Amino acid sequence: MARVFNFSAGPAMLPEAVLKQAQQEMLDWQGSGMCVAEMSHRGKEFMSIAEKTEADLRELMAIPDNYKVLFLQGGASSQFAMVPMNLLRGKTSADYLNTGAWSKKAIAEGKRYCDVNIAGVSPEGGMASVPTQSDLKLTDGAAYVHYTPNETIGGVEFPYVPETGDVPLVADMSSTILSRPVDVSKFGVIYAGSQKNIGPAGMAIVIVRDDLIGETLDGTPAMFNYQIHADNGSMYNTPPTYTWYMAGLAFAWLKENGGLAAMARTNERKAGKLYAAIDGSDFYANPVAPACRSWMNVPFTLANADLDATFLAEASSVGLKTLKGHRSVGGMRASIYNAMPEAGVDALVSFMADFEKRYG
Ligand SMILES: *Cc1c(COP(=O)(O)O)cnc(C)c1O
């Protein structure tokens, strides 16, 4: 079967060049006679993969030297607990912004460890959006401010980075990391699960300013302690070696393709085409205020929801897969991460026009 355009929110498409290289190296990584999945994580072959992967990520994101980069198990969801365990540092409260489903999960977990102040929430009514900087009610004594720059389910993205003064800003970038350049120095912690815009599932990347680590809540398990992972080069235990390797292939691919500035231009253009198709028709609608629309996850509905199943079936039959919206939202969602070729967006846009002609 030919490859399809897979609009899944995650695990999501990987660049074809990355898959081909992994295939080529599957049985014999660079003369080692082994698959990367068979290698000792402490051997020189894997160590060289690990080091190059980190160096390439540091270069792509221009990560300053005073930040550690950790490659951890447990996905982004473990970070919902690791962040309070490591960042409270004697304080008892933290500020959280609530802009949707993933914010709520982070908040629920945060409440297990500290007093959570909701310092900003998406306005009710009208199109979906995020609180503005002047809406934020940051509290004195908060250990950190946590937010979700891109809500994967709602398709709502912050058009700005919140200013939090001296209070560390923590960002769950699971579905937007590497989609464009960011100024890492504005953040205390950036974390992301691997399966959306990085590589296969099974890993989280955590970028943490080094003065924020070293003091944990009593009872914090070793596996949840940033300091222990930092001191051990993310090899306190066996890391997710194959996902780490695949992430490295994806980072090399990003570098070969112009890095994050080039990616941002392509992503903005891809998203722009899809939103233009939705806005240019009464048959399709997107519920998000234009300034807060995600470049990565584009939810949309049909004017007549009775046609949803037909839309999905016909799209699938022409190789446009996994367009069903999240079960909590309904409708459709097209996730168009870095690895989604622009041709995939073009194919979706023309399918949508054709479907409207036939059913509109
Ligand atoms: C997918 C997602 C998560 C959860 O990631 P896991 O790796 O499955 O734990 C958390 N936050 C955001 C924004 C996500 O998109």
The ligand as a Gaussian input file, in Angstrom:
#p B3LYP/6-31G(d) Opt

LIG

0 1
 C       -0.569000      14.505000      24.086000
 C       -0.378000      15.553000      25.111000
 C       -0.055000      15.243000      26.448000
 C        0.057000      13.828000      26.943000
 O        1.176000      13.216000      26.433000
 P        1.622000      11.750000      26.886000
 O        2.983000      11.670000      26.301000
 O        0.640000      10.794000      26.306000
 O        1.635000      11.698000      28.364000
 C        0.137000      16.281000      27.323000
 N        0.017000      17.557000      26.936000
 C       -0.289000      17.897000      25.669000
 C       -0.386000      19.343000      25.294000
 C       -0.494000      16.902000      24.721000
 O       -0.797000      17.241000      23.457000

